[in-house]
Amino acid sequence: MTRPAGLSQWIETVSKHMCHLSRPVATVLALWSFGMVMTQSCGLTSVSAFLADLLQQRENTLRQRLREWYREAEDKRGTQRQAFDVHESFVPLLRWVLSYWPQDEKRLALAMDATTLAQVFTVLALSVVYRGCAIPIAWVILPAQEKGAWKAQWLALFERFSASIPTDWTVLVLADRGLYAQWLYQQIVRLGWHPYLRINAQGKYRGLESRAWQPLRQLVPQVGSTWCGRVVCFKTHSLDCTLCCDWQAGYTDPWLILTDLAPEQADVCWYSLRPWIECGFKDTKRGGWQWQQTRMSDPARASRLWLAIAVATLWVVSVGGEADATLPASSLDALPATHIARRRTTRRSRPRLLSCFRRGSLLILASFIAGTPRLGGRFEPEPWPATAVRDTSGLFAQSLPAPAFQETYP
């Protein structure tokens, strides 16, 4: 089979970074991810039709090859067919991301969240968040109607990353209110990473030297309130931790973030990186790969397809992020003075005219048309957001008097 040079190079790139996979499995993974990027779809019909025309093969032949890739061994044709374990690809995916990371940048933000696909699937995902996008590095796909807690799935997912990142890195794991649990906090700390978990404001806390429990909401009673300090959180299943609180204008509720970082090290603004995983879910569905159109109903098959989605996402975001890093600090400069983006911008957001995902997709397509294929970029992380004003002790500037037990630092 004669392949275009760009496709052959992409197969070599995928095989290099996913070397734990057999050569045939890695090759079809490369075909899947290549077809996704070129067709802007993860649909079997679209990808197989494109590749069949590109490779001058029968469409049914390509379709069957792509379909058997995500099937269980017993559902494949032949007597020596095997299925691959998608979970073994999670650490290689993360290492692929880190291979494009700047050598002098040793901070990484991960976000965890759940998303659904109609009444078919529930996906538990852990992603690297980067420049407004998210790259999946681990996931569990469950039937949407399956009852029960997700504790076992999340613990097993995190356990796979033991010793996967150098110990001198700062790794944040961000999660929204619905996912907080003490066992999750402890599992993240056990990995040497730092939880950044949002909680509801209905609970209680006490100072490390105090026995009196106080409502959490009193720390940030009104818009404009900010506080950070060491506390014991929750009367039941108590947790000794750092609590960062912030309530900014425009938000219905305050942010209350639990972390193991010391108060002088943590910044509540880092939590603003978490919503990027929601952008990643959008890219997986209507904003990019069109996964919402899938006819799959088997979670195991969907989980293998997500590996191709993850590789395709890594490719386009690395290319788009590299280009995004060369743009002016704010895209507002290119917009008319009356543009709606200028009116809606805040100090915490700098609107992009194109997401890194979309920009990367366009650049890759243009490069193949021009005959100079872009098979990967590099990651150039933006500076993490920071609180505008901090006092000399390293704590957040207070808009209200701090509770009496707040610790001070020289």
Order of alpha helices (4+ residues) and beta strands (2+ residues): alpha-alpha-alpha-alpha-alpha-beta-beta-beta-alpha-beta-alpha-beta-beta-beta-beta-beta-beta-alpha-alpha-alpha-alpha
